[in-house]
């Protein structure tokens, strides 16, 4: 067995007995349906993901399960996860931001939200090696990097009919891209739900780290709220700061019938507040139940309360890198924005893998 995984019983997980597992089962059932019908996540291997065939029985049983605790305890092997490179795990947060928008551009709504362009392609292995990028475009048959954020915001995609809607502010558009989802409220009250569609393939640079390098804030105080305030206070410098991050996200409008659920994550299922986790896909397969032991940010209304929940790997992100690393989906609204924007909490992780998968990892 890899040194980073140790078999334990669910009873050994701090907080396991106190957690209400019903929302976790509901979230897992959504992943189970996707795995049984498509299982697109298995096109890309994960260190501890196993094979799709090893998940099918558990997914089938999940759709018939009525007792969440019995289901998770009987069908999965709990594996305590440790990372020798980062002994103390890290958990951040994200949410579904909301912004005012319109379907047509105007002086009040000049900022476009774009759908995925048809010339954005995944590179073949040799093209990726030549460019150092996984995605880009082909010009006269040759692989080329896709347009940067600055080029796109400067009009590189204008006139191609890719605009989904228009926002008031470049800052609003940027934070919707960082979160990978969002809600746009139109003047008539209608809401467009945006789900992640693709990225331009350019490298991601956290603008918070750029400001830290300039002496703005500290690692302890840096947050989404601090970033927004700085940009509000420095409107002339704001665009230059945003352009430091060449990565650009494209979206697709989605219909969400259940108002209690969030936008569709990278796992192709609707996200569940406090039960969906963005993970490093190098290690974890979409659909993996992961018990997270951490705490809410001190800035939360209730302070740094313990956060001990069984979550489901249903999303990923460029900045989510590491074995014991996760991004907690907080949902939407002011409280979600507060918690997600401030969360930078150390913590632990226990993976629940189907017994067939765990068997291949155990000695």
N, C-alpha and C positions, 0 to 999 in steps of 0.2 A: 504493500500500500504506500502511496506517496506520503512523505513525511508531513505534508500539509493537511492531510485528512485523518481524523481519528474517529473510529466508530464509537458512538455512545447511544444511550437510550433516550427517548423523548423526556423521561422524568428527570434527566440530568440537565436539561436546558433551563436556565434561569428564566422564569416568567412563562414557561410553557403552559402550566396549569391555569394561570390567570387569564391567558389570552382567549378571546372569543374567536374560535376558528371558523365560524360560519361564513364571514365575509371572505376569508382566505379560500374556502372551498368554492364559493361562488366565482371568485376570480380564477381559480384553477380550472373550473369547469369551462370557462370561456376559452382558456388556452387548450384544454383537452379537445374541444370541438375543432379548433383550428388544426391541431396536430393530427387528429383522426381524418379530417377532410383534406388537408394539404401538407402541413408540417414543413412550411417553407424554411424554417430556421435550420433544419437538418441539412440543407444544402451547404452549410458552412460548419465544419466540425468545431467542437469545443473540447477543451482538455478533459472536462468532467461531464460531458454531455451525453455520451453513449450513442446508441443507434436508435433510429425512429422505432424500429421493431421492438426495442426493449421498453418503450413507453406505451405501446398500444393497449396492453391489458389494463394498466393503471388508469389510462385515460378513459377507457370504456367503463371501468368500475366507478370512476368519479361521477359519471353522468347518472349512475344509479344510487349513489351514496346518499344516505339520509342523516347519518351521524358523522359530522366532520372529524371529531377527535378519533373515533374508531378507524375511519378511513385513513387518515394520515399516519396513525401509529401502526397500522397493520400492513400498509402497502409500501411504506418507504423505510429506508435505512437512514437514521440520523448520523451525520458526519460533521464533527466539529472541525472548523476550518481555521488554519493558522498560516501566516505568511512570514517567513523568516526575514524577508526584505523589509516588510512593514508590519512589525508585531502588533501595532495598534492600528486597527482598521479605521476607515474614514467614511462617514456618511453625510452627504449633502442632501439638498432638497430641490425639487422643481415643482412647477404648478402650471395652471392654464390661465395665462393673462387675458385680460379683456381690453379692447381698444375701440374707440369710435371710428367708424369708417363709412364708405359710400361705394356704390357700384360704378360710378363714373368719376373721373378726375376733375378737380376744381381747385380754386385757390385755397379752399379750406381743407381739401383732401388730395394732396399732391403725391403721396408716397405709395407706390404700387407694391402689392403682394403678388408674387409670381408663382404660376404653376411650373411644373418641370418642363424644361425645353426638350424638344425631340432630338437635338444634336448633343445632348449630354449622355455619354455612353460609358459603360464599364469597360475598362481596358483589358485586353488579353494579357497573359502573364508576361510576354516579352515587351509589350507596350508599357506595362506597369513598371517593369525593371528599367526601361529606357527613360521614363519620365519621373519615376519615383512617386507616382500617383496612381490611385486605384480608379479614378474617374477623370474624364476630360472630354475633349472633342477631337474629331479628325479633320484636318485641313489638307485637301489634296491627297487624302489617303494616309497622311502622317499624323501620329498621335501628338496632341498639343494640350497643355493645361487649359482648363476652362477659364472663362472670364473671372477676374477677381471681384470682390465686393465693390471696390471703388469703380471698376469698369461697368458693372451691372447697374449700380446706382447712378452712374453717369449716362446711362441710356443704351448700353450694349444690347439689351433685349427689347428695347422699345419698338413698337410697331409690329410685333409678332403675334399679338392676340393672346398673350400669356397672363395678362392681368386678371386676377380673381376679384380683387377689390382694391380700394385705396384708403390709406390712413392719413391722419393729420400729421404724424411725427415720424421722423427717421428713428427716433429712440423707441417708440412703440413697436415699430417693425423689427428693430434689432432684438428687443427682448422676446418678442414672439418667436423669432428665429432661434435664440438661445434656448428657450424652453421647448422648442420643437412642436408646439401646438398653440392654439389660441382661439379666442372668441372675438368676432368683430360685430359690434352692434351698429346696425344701419339706422338712418334717421327715422324710419317708420317703425322701429322697434324690432324688426326682424334680426335674427342672429345667424351669422355664418360661422360654422365650426371648422377650424382649419386643422388638418392633420399633416404630419410630416410626409413628404413625398420623396425628396432627394436632397443631396448637397452637391455643390460644385466641385468637390474633390480637393479644393485648396486646403492648406493646413489651418488648423484652428489655433488662434491666439487669444487667450483670455485677456480682455481689456483691463480687468482688475489688476493683473500682474504688471501691465504696462503702467498703470497709475502708481502702483507700489514702487516700481523702479524710478518713478519721477518724484518719490517722496510723499505721495498722497496716501494717507491712511497707513494702517499696519495690517499684518496678516490676521490679527485678532479682530480688527474693526472693519475690514473690507467686506462688503456685502452688496447685494443688488440695490438696496436702498441708498447706500453711499454712492454707488455708481450713478444712479439716476439723479441724485442731488448735485453731484459734480457736473454732470452734463447740463442740468438746468441752470447752474451757476456760470457755466462757461459755454454758451451757445456757439460762439465763433470757433472754438476748438473742438467741439463735439464731433463733427464729421471726420476730422482728421483722426480722432481717437478710434472711432468706429472702423475706419479703413485699416487700422493696424491689424484687424482680424480679417484676413482674406476670405475666410470660409463664408459661404452664403447658402441659405436653406430655401428650398422650394416646397410648396404646399399643395394640398388638394382639399377641396371642400367636402365635408362628409356629413351624412345624415345620421343623427344619433337619436334613436327612438326613446331611450331610457335617460331621463334628465339626471339621474343619480350617477351616471357614468361619465368618464372623461373622453377626450379625443382618442383616436386609434393610435396606439404606439407602434414601435418597430416590429413587435411580434404579431401585428395584424389583428389585434383584439382591442376592445375599448379598455382604457385604463380605469382602475378602481382607486379612489382616494385612500391613502394609507395602507393599501394592499398591493399596489403595483410598484415594482422596483426596477430602476434602470441599472444594468450590470455591464461588466466587461465581457463581451461575447467571446473573448479568447478562452475564457474559463467555463462560462455557464451557458447552457442551452436555454432558449426561451421556454417558459413553462416551469422551470425549476422552482420548487418551494424553498425559500430561504428564511430562516428565523433570524431576525435582526435584533440585536441587543445594543441599544445606544440611549441617547437622551435628546429631548427636544432642545432647541437653542435657548439660551438664557433670556433672549428677547421675547420669547413666546409669552402669551398672556398668562399662562400658568407657570412660567419659569421653566427651568431645565428639568422637567419631569422625566422619569424613565420612559423610554420608548421600546417596548418589547412586543413585537408582532411577527406573525408568520406572513411573509410577503411572497409574491410570485414574480419571477423574472419575466417582465413583459415589455421591456424597453432597453435602449442603450444610448450612448452618447459619446461624442468625441473626447470629452474630458473625463469619462469614467474609465479609469485604467487601474487595474490591480485585482488581486484575488479577493481580499476582504474590502471591497469598495462598492458602494451603492448610492443611488440617487433616489430618494423617497419621493413618490408622487403625492403631493398634498391636496390636489384637487383645484379649486378655484375660489375666488373671493379674497377679501382683505386679509383674513386670518391665514389663508393658504399662502398668500404672497409674503406675509410677515415671516412665517415659519420657514418657508422655502428659501427666502432671500438671505436669512441669517444662519441657516443650519450648516455647521461644519463640525460635526460631532464624532469623536472616536467611538469605537464600538467593536462588537464581535459578531460572528456569523456562523450559523449552523445550517448546512445544506441537507435537504431531504431528497434523496435520490431513489428512484424506483429500485427495488431490490435487485432486479436483473442488471441494472447499470452499476450499482454499488458492488455487486459480485465481481465485476471485472476490474475493480479498483482495489479490492481487498486481497490480502495474501492467501 
